Amino acid sequence: PMGASFSPPIAQRAARALTLELQRRMTISGHKPGDYYVDVWLDNFFAFAKSRELAAFMRQAFLEIAAEAEVLLKECGEVGSVIELLGLTIDLKNKTMGPAPTLRSSLRNVADQPRNSKETPRTFLEKAGLLFFPNHAYGKMPLCKREALFRQLQRACAAGAELGWDHEIPITSEADKELREMAGALTETVPMETSLPEPAVRVWTDASLRALAAIIEGLDDKCFIWQTEHPANQIF
């Protein structure tokens, strides 16, 4: 199930290397970060630009990078000002982002579901897995601030590996509540993030309850891990 495998973070890191190379070539070509944006989710690449000409330049540069790395890509055509991809609706004209109708319906079903005291690790992780990408894209809610849900995810992964993914396990009322609250919040359409001003850096974190790990862009993609004396959710 989604979230219970080491392959996604490995794929994410490998794919992100391609986007970092694209950013490097854009800088060499004289283009400023505020004129474009590029991101990746596992094997899905997103590129936004202020003009069609710049978008075409980025697309060609990325195709060359992928060819040099011997990465096979599916063809992607031009899109307009309203984009639907990976369950998201991105409105470039109104500068908003939110779930597309199908994803919104799925998130609403999770938010409105009756309380379940027991579930299989498979069904619980499938529901939680719905939250990960929209939260990455526009929700920006740190998982470590939802300790009950975080603990339940840990127990579900451990039980799945030990007992099997279809063996029922207890689900705490606190974890169920936090899961449904996150799902409900992610049904909303929100304004797009503005670009970070210089000299700020973008920090990507994956927080546990006892340590913080961060990949800091602009520092040769260095990874730092801080052991904490207190649970990480108390740092926020």
Salt bridges, closest charged atoms under 4 A:
GLU21 OE2 - ARG24 NH2 2.76
GLU21 OE2 - ARG25 NE 2.69
ASP35 OD1 - LYS50 NZ 3.91
ASP39 OD2 - HIS136 NE2 3.55
GLU68 OE1 - ARG25 NH2 2.58
GLU75 OE2 - ARG59 NH2 2.53
GLU78 OE1 - ARG52 NH1 2.58
ASP112 OD1 - ARG108 NH1 3.34
GLU119 OE2 - LYS127 NZ 2.66
ASP166 OD1 - ARG122 NE 2.89
ASP176 OD2 - ARG180 NE 2.73
GLU181 OE2 - LYS177 NZ 2.56
GLU217 OE2 - ARG16 NH2 2.98
ASP221 OD2 - ARG13 NH1 3.52
ASP221 OD1 - ARG16 NH1 2.80
